[in-house]
Every structure is written in structure tokens, then in C-alpha cells.
């Protein structure tokens, strides 16, 4: 069968710039839009907030030496992601609010996504609001807990803002212990110092002892 000649330069989208039956950008003639669409698709259901969907290490702007150090160390971490996964080494970012801890944590997930690793992002409030929502439905609660336990790279944002009840402590122990036993990296951000976290979550934080721990100082970027 002979293929009819066409005046369009692109045989994939016929010069439209997008695929008519999917609505997605054409990889051949609209590459930047295509790559962005693929990234957004990969990030769907990861829990990453829209505000940080395009966060990368290169777009982080350090304002002082601690922020500069964090950026350099995490760039090295991200460049050695396979080794970090094999060794189960995560990251603990602690310091004042608005210093870019969440940005940097998401930047690591973004690189993990590009390497086809499973990832999940959840703020502490989101985790326990989800558990509360699923009280009375054990199957959904276990499903969510299993997701947090088994995803390759997990970010828990703003750990330590909730009152450390027995329930919160038990759930964290279930998450951290399983991830530690399976050698899976956990990345946490917190406004508390490591000492303060250990005072309320001693057993859980002992599982994070092997993490790269970085203090990020500075004023609130969001107010500048």
C-alpha cells in the first residue's frame, strides 16, 4: 500500500504540534512541551504539591553558606541516586521555615522520577489526615500505609508539627521500621533539630541515623 504524500514536515502530528487522538504534544516537533507533559504525567499521584512541581536543585537559589552546602551535597546525592538506594541512605533537612527544605526534597524526587523510581511526597498533616479519613476502613488504611512503606523514595515534609500522640508514634514506627528493614531511603524535612525529634520519636529517628543530615539556616524566602 502506497503512503500518500503530505506537505507536512512532521509525519507524527501532521504539523499540528500535538497528537490529535490524545491531545498530547508531539515529541518530534514540540519537544519541550512533550517533555513537560511526560514529566507532569509521571508526577501525577506522587503527592508533590503544584507549587513545587518544577522544583530542581538548579533552580534553588542559596542565600547563605548553609544553603550553598545543602545544594552542593544534594546535587552529589542525586547524581549517585542508585548507590543511595542500594545503601538505603536518605536525607534529613532541618532548619527554619522558608529556607527551601521542601524545594530541595522535591528536587531529589524529580530526579528519581526521571530514573523511573517510584516516589511519594506527603506532609505530616496529609499523612495523618489520610489515616483519620480511613478510620473504620482497615483495607484503605493498610493500603495507604503499605504505599508509604514500600515506595522507593519517600519524602515526609514538616515532620514534628503534630502532637506526638501514641497513635502518631506507632504509625511512624510502622513506616520507618519497615523502610529501614527493606533498605529504602526516607527523606524528611523539619523545623525541629535532630535532638528535638529524638526526644519525641527516639526509636523512629534511630532509623534515620544513617541519613545525610543538613541544617539549613536563613530568613523566610517566602517573605522576601
N, C-alpha and C positions, 0 to 999 in steps of 0.2 A: 504494500500500500504506500503510495507516494504522499509525503507530508507537504501540504500546501505551503507556498512561500508566504512569508509575512514581512511587513515593513517594520515591525517592532524589533528593537535591538535585543530585548530580553525574551527568551522563549518560555521562561517560567511564569512571568506575570503579564506578558504582552505589553510591557511599557506602563502598566498601571502603578507600579511601585508596591503593590500588595497582592496577595493571593485572593482571588475573588471568592472562592468557596470557604475560606477560613477567616478572611479579614486580617490575616497576619501580614506584617511587612515582608517584602521579598528579600531573601538573603543575598541574591546576586546584585541587585541594583539599588537596594535600600539597606545596606549592611548595618549601619549604625542603629537604625530603628529596629531591624531584625534582632540584633544582639540585645538591645534593651528589652524587647518583648520577651525574648527567651529568658533573660535574667528575671524579669518580673514573674514569668510563669514558674520558674524554678523556686522563687521565693514565696510563692503562694503557699499558705498553710504552714509556714515556718514560724509564725508569730511575730516576725520582725515588724515593728511599727512603721507606718508610711513615712514618718519624719526621717527615719534612718535608712530607708530602702536603698539609697545610693551612697551610704557611708563607706568610705575606703580609708586605708591607712594614709594614702597620699593626699586625701582631702582634709585630713586632720591638721589643724594649724596650731602648733605648740606655742605657748606664751612664756614658758619658763623652763629651766633645766630639767625639772622632774617630768614635764610633759614631753620634752625632747627625748629624754631617756626612754620613756614609755613607748614612744613612737618607734624608736630605733629597735628596741628589744622585741616589740611585737611584729615588726617587719621581719626580723630574723626568725621569730617563731612561725609566722605564716609561711615563710619560704621553706621551712622544714616541717611542714604540717604532717606529712606521712610519718616521719620519725616521732613527732609529738603524739600522734595517735597510737603508734605501736608501743610507746612507752607510757601511755596514759597520763601525760603531763598536761595540765590545764593552766589557767591564769586566774589570779586574784588581783583585781584592780580596786584600790581603796583610796579614799580621799574626799575632799569637799564636794558639794553639789556643783554641777555645771562645769566640770573640768574636762568633760569629754570621755568619761569612762564608758558610757553606753555606746558612743560612736565607735570607739576602738574595739569593743567587744563584738559589735555587729560587723565591723570590718573583717574580723577573723572569720566569722560565719560566711560572709560573702565570698571569701577565698575558698573556704571549704565547699561551698555550693558549686563553685566553678570547677572543683575537682571531683564533683559528683558524690560527696559525702552527705549523709543525712544530717540535718541540723534542726535545732529548735531554740527559739528565744521566748522567755517568759519572765515577766516581772514577778516579784514575790506576791504582790497583791493578786495578780492574774492567776497564779497557781492555786492559791487558797480560795479565791472566789470560784474557781472551776470545781475544786473539791466540794465546796459548800453547795454549789448548784447541783452536784450529782449525788448528794446525800440521799439515801433511800433507793439509789440505783447502783448497786455494787458493781455491775458489769461495766458501766460507763466510768465509774471511779477507777477501777482496776485498769481499764483500757488507757486512761489518761496517765495514771501512774506508770504503767509499762512504757508508754511513749517517752516519758522523762527519763526512765531508767535505761533505755536501750538506744536512743538516738546517738549517733556517733559524736557530735559536738553539741553540747548543751550550754546555753547562757542563762543564768539566773540573775536578773537585774534587781538592784536595790535590796539585796538580802539584808535582813536585820531591821526592817521598818515595822514589822508586825510584832505584837506582844508575843514573847516566846512561850506559848502555852504547851502543854504536854502533847496536844494534837499536832501542832506545828512541828515540834521537835521530833515526834515519831515519824511524820511524813518525810521530813528532811533526812532522817536516818535511813528510811527505806530507799530514798533516792540516792543519797551519797554512798551508802554501803554497797548497793548493787553496782553502781557505776565504778566504784573503786575495785570491787571484786572482778569486774569484767574489763578493767583497764581502759575505761573510756574517759576522755578529758572533759572536765567541767570548768567553765569559765564563769566567775562570779564578779559582780560589781557591788560595792557597798560604801556607804558614808561612814561606816564604823571602822575602827582599827582592827587588825587581826586579833589583838589581845581582847578587845571588847567582844568580838564574835566568839572567841573561845570561851569566854566567861558564861555565855548562854547556850552555846552549841559545842561543847567540848569534844564529844565523840565525833560529831559530824565534821567539825573543822579539822580534826586529826587526819581525816581522809584527804584533805586539801593541802597537807603539809608539803607535798612534792610540787605544788603549783609554782609557776613563776609569780612572785608577789611584787607588785609595783605600787608605790604610793604616788598619787598624782595630786599635786598641790596647785593652788591658784584661785583666782576670783571666778565668779559665776559667768561663764561665756554668754549665757542666755540674757544677761542683763547689760551686756556691752553693745 
